[in-house]
Amino acid sequence: MFNKIVCAVDGAAITERILLYAMHFGRKEGAVVHIVHAYQLPENYVTQDGFEELAATYRAVAKGVVEDARAFLEEVGIQVSGEAIEGPPAQVVLEEADRVGADLILVGHRNPKDVAEMLLGSVSQQILNQTHIPVLVIP
């Protein structure tokens, strides 16, 4: 039923639960899992000294999140790929799902952290509103 799964991770505690679902679908369906971690650089600091070092640290952490997720799934025998991509999270996840031809997106859900997120919607809500493929939101 599911051949290609995009698994959106952010390194938070929910990532472990998302990866357990990815592992289950990978084993049960023989699906290929594509890990996606979207990150955004703090644009407020772009003109400050040391911004390039800060940006490099963001990129390194993002790459580490993907590599940790990949290592976990590879260790249990799941065929996996992954990318850390700079950009708005929902947009990045949706574009990667289209690019790899995903037939399922796995994403976590958290309570809104501020009023702006409540009004604009969470990443999982944005993905649900903009995709045409099934999405499994993991609490």
Secondary structure, DSSP 8 states (H G I E B T S, - for coil): --SEEEEE--SSTHHHHHHHHHHHHHHHH--EEEEEEEE---GGGTTSTTHHHHHHHHHHHHHHHHHHHHHHHHHTT--EEEEEEES-HHHHHHHHHHHHT-SEEEEE----SSHHHHHH--HHHHHHHH-SS-EEEE-
